[in-house]
């Protein structure tokens, strides 16, 4: 076997390893894409911005796939995406309230216009923490790690968000 043969074989082995990593990444993260974009729409207020941030998050996640510890891919991906989203918001130096331009779409079987209106009334940090807790089932500690804020801050956002939704939606609504 010549050195050219060895080099060619090494390139093939390397290409197979890269393909395997790409396949593993796709299998792990693809199922979360739609829900990730939906959450980002609620944070950013614009579907195009949400798609852009989701794609940036996937690229960043892929680049660090070899360092992922394998614990909870959804939480890891949401953490990356939410940090990118908040960086985008901070970069604009204002909190977006443009979610009112977006028509309500079915979201977790809750296409209730009153609920959407009440959610739009929350600031994006409170809305994000509340949705991660109620819809996605993350604990306050997990959300605090995702958003890089103290757990008490998350608890406050969730409590304030629930109280606001109760007030805005009325006493006969359950689940908040």
Secondary structure, 3 states (H helix, E strand, C coil): CCHHHHHHHHHHHHHHHHHHHHHHHHHHHHHHHHHHHHHHHHHHCCHHHHHHHHHHHHHHHHHCHHHCCCCCHHHHHHHHHHHHHHHHHHHHCCCCCHHHHCCCCCCCCCCCHHHHHHHHCCCHHHHHHHHHHHCCCCCHHHHHHHHCCCHHHHHHHHHHHHHHHHHHHCCCCCCC
